Amino acid sequence: MTVPTESDLLEAAPSGLFIAGEWRPATGEATFDVFDPSTGLSIKTVADGSPADGRAALDAAVEAAPGWASTPPRVRAEILRRAFDLLQQRRDEVALLMTLEMGKPLAEAYGEIAYGGEFLRWFSEEAVRISGRYGSNPEGTGRMIVSQRPVGPCYLITPWNFPLAMATRKLAPALAAGCTVVIKPAELTPLTTMYLVSLLAEAGLPAGVVNVITTTDSAGVSEPIIADPRLRKLSFTGSTPVGRRLMKQAAENVLRTSMELGGNAPFVVFGDADLDKAVDGAMLAKFRNIGQACTAANRFIVHESVAAEFATRVTARVNEFRVGRGTDEGVTIGPLINEKAVSKASHLVDDAVSRGATLLVGGSPIDRAGTFYEPTVLTDVRAGSEILREEIFGPVVSIVPFETEDDAVRIANDTEFGLVSYVFTEDFARGQRMIDRLETGMMGLNVGVVSNAAAPFGGVKQSGVGREGGLEGIHEYLETKYTLTPDPFA
């Protein structure tokens, strides 16, 4: 298959709202531009949906709900599997489109396709395994039937940083469970999600089962959808402040909610760690997606006996990075998503340095077209530095030395967030203790990437509620119903 040129791909990519199985313009034909962060130039104009468009999308999802809920699980499974196959066939197009709108290097875009596609395949297999149970009640007077049924119409809000994987991670379990959806991708990176939905339609998804709203008025479009009593589920991935507001809105109608919110991941390196493994893990945990991931390591908590050596090795690896446009050969670090992200990284680094941290490499925006920031390494970051409290979302390593295991645990848990942690140690018993002691929903023990479609993704504390992926993922979209019948032998 011939890969289209950038201009041909962008010309052919969907640009409208997808409602009731049709691509259509927004009310009043309002539009907005999508930009390439590596150049700052507009690459596509798409429909700018209004609250009325959001209502139309929900209307379509509600109308399609009974038919999709009663569709045999095997049929739902086969549609998801066909969508997975189509995604693999079009992987070159999807990777290029993702890189153009988000900026990540092509190699990472292909990696996201491999990861994100697995949700389609995994939940195609889970669709036919939705089960219940049947048995006598303890008194022996009746039979208990426990069954699972779709929650109902869902509203899915996805972030800009993984425009394919965040969509498949929500869409696949919802569709497998028999739910219809309205999905709102981030305005910064809507094109990949829109392309994915076109693949779902091509795979045979009935009209109205998935509806897409792109908009610059996220709050204005979302609020009436969430307030509508016909909606039964809200799933959001994004910042904790926005998640809090959405949960308050969802409480009015007692909606089922899944919230994957902010992170402040500790990366703990003990004195007995294999430093080769630890440095390899650090490169993945920090610089994957240019550091723009909720799972990105934020605080490198390194034992004082190996802190200097760890910093030296990490700095050497960072000096090997090639910064540039994600479509260029050999590029390993692309742009940050926008100027706001660059300003935030600059502020956090400057604050840390002003409080006594040592800058080993980087530390500044790059003077070129686009929104690039130098890969950066800081050591001896002091307590009280903003970079230890806030999610960086950029290519910045901040190293904090520690003395004892208790110190490491205290520093790691000193945050309102609890999404993921990383621990490197060759001591098996210590590794087991850290599993119990670190307050996070996920942990990587001697590995730098934990995400997998077969595993439950999610956090504790203010990193969210609910889980996506794994056996647990589909249950976020199912309600449990209990029925008691008389004892048939009485």
N, C-alpha and C positions, 0 to 999 in steps of 0.2 A: 504493500500500500504506500502510495506516494504521500509524504508529509507536505501539507500545503505551506505556502509562504506565510509570514506573519500577517500580511495585509489580507490575503485570501481567507485565512482562518478567522480573523477578526470580522471580516465582512460577512462570513457565513454564520458566525455565532449568534444565538438568539439575543434579542434586544428588548423584547416585550415582557409583559406580565403573562404568566401561564395560569389560566383560570378555566375550569371546566373543560380541560383538554385542548384549549386553543391559546395561541400566542396573540396577545392583543395589546394595544396602546393603553397608557394610563388615562385616567379621566382628564379631559382637556389636552391630551397628548403631551403632558409634561414630561420632561426628560432631565437626566443629569449625566455628567461625563465620568468615565472610569479612567484613571491615570496609571501610567507605567512609572513606578517609583524610581526606576533607574535613570529616567530621563526627565521626569516631571511633565511629560506630554500626554495629552488625551489619546486614548487608544480606541474608545468605543463610547457611544451614546446609548443609554438604556432608559427604559420607562421609569418614571418617578411616581410610584403609586401613592394614592391618597387614602384617607380613611374609608371613602366609599368603595375604592378598589379592594381594600382589606375585607370589607363586609361582603363583597361579591365573592371573594375567594373562600371565605368561611361558608357562605351560602352553598357554594359548590361542594365543599367538603362535607357539609351536613347532608346534602342531598345524596351524595355517593356513599355515605356511611353504612346504611343497612345492606346494600348490595355487596360492598367489600367485606363487611363482617361475616356475611354468609357464604363468601367465596371459599371453596374447599382449600384447606391449608396447602395441599399439594400444588394447586394452581398458583397460589401466592408465592410458594417456594420457587416454582419454575420461572416466574417472572423475574424474581430477584436474581436467580442464577443466570438468566439470559442477560440481565443488565450487567452482571459481573463479566460475562464473556464479551459483551460489547465494549465495556470499559477497557479490557485488555487489548481488544482489537484496535481501539482508538487511542491507545496510551500515548502515542507520539503527539497527537493533537491536543489531548488534555494536558500533558506536561508542558507543552509550549504555551498554551493559554494560561495556565496557572503561573508560570514564570513571568509572563508579560504583565499580568495584573497584580501579582504579589511581590515579585522580585527575587524569590529564592532561586538558587542555581538549578539548572535542569536536572542534574543528578538527584537533588533532593526532591524535585517535583515527581520524578519517577518513583522515588522511595515512598512518597505520599500516596501515589496511585496503588502501589503494592499493599501498603497498610490500609488505606481507605477502602480499596476494593474488597479486602477480606471481610469487612462488615457485611457487604452484600452476600458473599458466599456463606459466611458463618450463620447469618440469620435466615438465609434460604434453607439451611439445614435445621435450624431451630423452629421454623414455622410448623413443621410436621411433628414436633415433639412437645407441643403444648399439652399438658396433661392435667388430670385431677386425681381424685381418689374416691373410693366407695367402701363402705364398711358399716358394721353394726355400731350403734351407740353403746356407751358403757353399760347402760341399763338393760340392753337387749330388747328394747321395745320398738325400735325403728331402725331404718337404714339412713346413713348419712351420705349424701352425694356432694362432693366439693368439685366445682368446675371453674374454669377460667374463661373470661369473655373479654373482648376488646374494651378499653377504656372509653373510646369514642373519638370524636374529632380533636386533633391536637394542633397546637401552635408551637413551631420549632424556630428558635432564633439562634443563628450560628455566627461565629466570629470571623474575622478576616484572615487570621494567620494560617489556618489549614482549611482552605475553602472546599476541598473535596472531602477529606476525612471527617471533618466536623459535620458535614451534611450526611454522609453515609452512616456515621455513628448514630445519628438520630433517625434518619429515614428508614434504614433497614429494619431495626426492631419494631418500629411503629407499623410498617407495612406487613411484616411477618405476623404481628399480633392481630392484624385485621383492622387497624385504625386508619382513618383518612387524615390528611394533614394540610396545613398551610405552613410553608416554610419561608422565612425572611432571612436571606443572606445579608451579610454586612455590605454597606454601600461601597466600601473600599474595594471589595473583591467579589462581586456578584457573578462574574462571567462563568467561572468553573462550575458553580452550583447550577446555574441555568443550563449549561451544557449537560451536566449529569441528569437533570430532569428530562431533557430531550431524549437521552438514552433510555430512561425508564419508560417513557412513552413509546419509544421504538420497540422496547422489549414486551409491550402488550399491556401496560398498566392502564386500566379503564379511566375514562375522563372523570375528573373531579376528585380522584383519590389523592393526588398530589397537586397542590397549587402553589405558585411562587409569586411573592410580592417583593419587588425591589423598590426602595424608597430612601429619600434623604430625611424623611420625617418619621423616624423610627418610633418615637414616643407617641406621636399623633396617630399613627396607623395601629400600633400595638394596643394602646389602651382600650379602644372599643372592642377589639377582638377578645381581649382578656376579660372584659366586663360582660361579654355576651354569654348568657346562661347555657347556650348550646355547646360551648367549648368545654371540654372535660379534662384537658391536660396541657400543661405548659412545660416546655423544656428549653433551657437557656444555657449557653456557654458564653462567658464574658467576665467583666469585672465584678468584684464583690459589691461596690456601691449600687451598680445597676441591678444586680441580682436581688439585693435587699428591696429595692423599690418594686421590682416585679413580683416578689413574694407577697408584699403588702397588697398589691392589686389582686393577685391570685386568691388571697384569703377571702375576699368578698364572696366569691362563688365556691369556696372550698375546693379549688382545683388541685388535682394531682400535680406535683411539681418535681422536676429534676433540675438541679442547679450545679453546673460545673463552673466554679468561680476562680478567684485569684489564687496564686501560689507564692511561696517564698522558700523554695526547696533548699534544704541544707545538704551539702556534699561533704561527708565526714571521712577524713583519711587518718587512720591510726598509724602509730609508729611502726607496727609490724606489717603494714600493707605492702603488697607487691606494687611498687611505684610505676612499673610499666603498665600494669592493669589500671591503676588509678589515673594515670595521665591519659591513657586511651579513653577511659570512661569519662574523664572531664571534658575531653574534646567533644564527645557525643552529647553529654548532658548539658553543656553550656552553649555550644556553637551550632547545634542542629537548628535549622530554620533561622539562622542569624541571631540566635538567642531569643527569638520571639515566640516563645512557647510557655504555656502555664507550667509545664513540667521542667522547664530549664532550671539548672542549678543556679541558685542565687547567691548563696553564702558558702564559700569553701572553708570549712572548719578543719584545719590541718594540725596534727600534733607537732609541737615545737621542735621535735627531734628531726623531722623530715620536711618542715615547712619551707626552708630555704631551697632544698633540692627540688621539691615539688614545684615551687615557683619558677626555678630556673628551667626545668624541663617543659613546663607549660608555656613559658615565654618563648622558648626555642620553637615549639610547634606553632605558636601564634605567628611568629615571624615568617613561617612558611606559607601562610595563607595568601591567596590571590584575591584581591577585592575587585569587583567589577559587575558588569551587567550579567544577569544570570544565564543569558543565552550564549555568552561567549565561552569558548572552550577553555577549560582549566580553572574557571572561576570557582572559588570555594566560599566566598562571603559576598552576598549581594547587598542591596540597600535596605535600610529600615523603611517601614511602610510610609512614613510621611515626616514632615518637618517637626511635628509635635513629638514624635518618637526620638528624633535626633536631639531636640532640646532637653528632653527628659534625661537621656543618657548623659549628656554633657553636664547637666545640673548635678546628677547623682555622683559622677566622678569628681567634679570640682569640689563638692561638699566633702567627700571622703578625703581628698588631698588636703583641704583646708584644715581638717581635723587631725592630720598627722599620717595619713596613709602614704605609702611610697608607690609612685607610678613607675612601672618597669617598662611598659611599652604602650603606645597608643595614647588615648585620652582626649582626642579631638575629632570634630567633624572633618570630613574630607572635602577639600575645595575642588569640586567637580560637579557637573550636572547630576541631578538626582539627589537622593537623601541618604548619603553614606556616612557611616561612623567607623572610626578606626577600631579594629579588634584591640582590646585593652586588658592589661593585667595590673592589678593593685595588690600590694602586700601590706601586712600590718594594719589592716583596716580597724579603726578604733570603735569601741562601743559608743553608741549615740549617733553614728553616721547614718544618714538617711538611706544609704544603699543597703544597709542591713535590715531595714524595716519595709522598704518598698520593693515591689516587683520591678526588676530592671527592664526586662523586655528589650535587650540589646546585647551585643557581643562583648560583655564586660565580666572579667573574673575578679572577684573580691575575696582575698585570702585573710582569714582570721586564725591566729595560732591558739592552741589550747594545751593544757598540761595533763589533765586526768580525764578518764571516761565520764565521770560525773560532770565535769566542765563541758565536755562535748555535748552531752545530753541537754544540759541547761541552756547552752547557747542555741542548739538546734531547735528546742521547743519554745524559745522565747519569741514567739510570733503568734498573731491571731490566725494565721493560715496553717493548713495541715493537709496539703494535697499529696506530695511525694517527697521522699528522702532517698539519699544515696549513701551507702556505707561501704568503705573498703577496709578490710581487715582479713588476715589469714588465720585469726583465732576463731574457731567455730563457735565456741561458747559465747564469746563476745558478740559475734554476729547474731546469735539467738537472743541475747539480752537486748540488743538494739532493736530487733523486731518488736519486742514487747515495750521498750521504753520510748521510742520515738513516736510522737503524736501525729502520724500521717496516715492517710488512707491507702497509700501504696509505698513500696520501698524496693529499691534496687540494691541487692547485696553483691558487691563486686561486679556490677554491671552498670552501664551509663544510660540505658534506654529500657523502660519497663512496658511501654504501650504495646498492646496486642489485642486483636479482636476477640480472642478467646478468654480474655481476662477482664474482671470488673474494674473499670476506670472510675475513680472518684475520690473525694477527700473528706476530711473531718473538719471540725471547727468552722471557720468562716470560708473554707474552700468549697463548701457546697453540701448538697444532699442528693442522695440517689446514686446509682451506678449505671454506667454505659458500657456495653460489651459483656462478653462472657455469658454464662448461664443466667446471671442476674439481670442482664440488660433487657431481655424481652419482658420480664415481669414488671418493669416500670410502665408498660403499656397494657397491662392486663389487670382486670378486677377479679377478685375471688368471690364466688357465689356459693353459698351453702344451702342445701335443700334437705329437709327431713321427710322421709316417707314412712308409712306404717310398715311394721315387720310383715313381709309377705307370707310368713309361715305361721303368724299368730292365729 
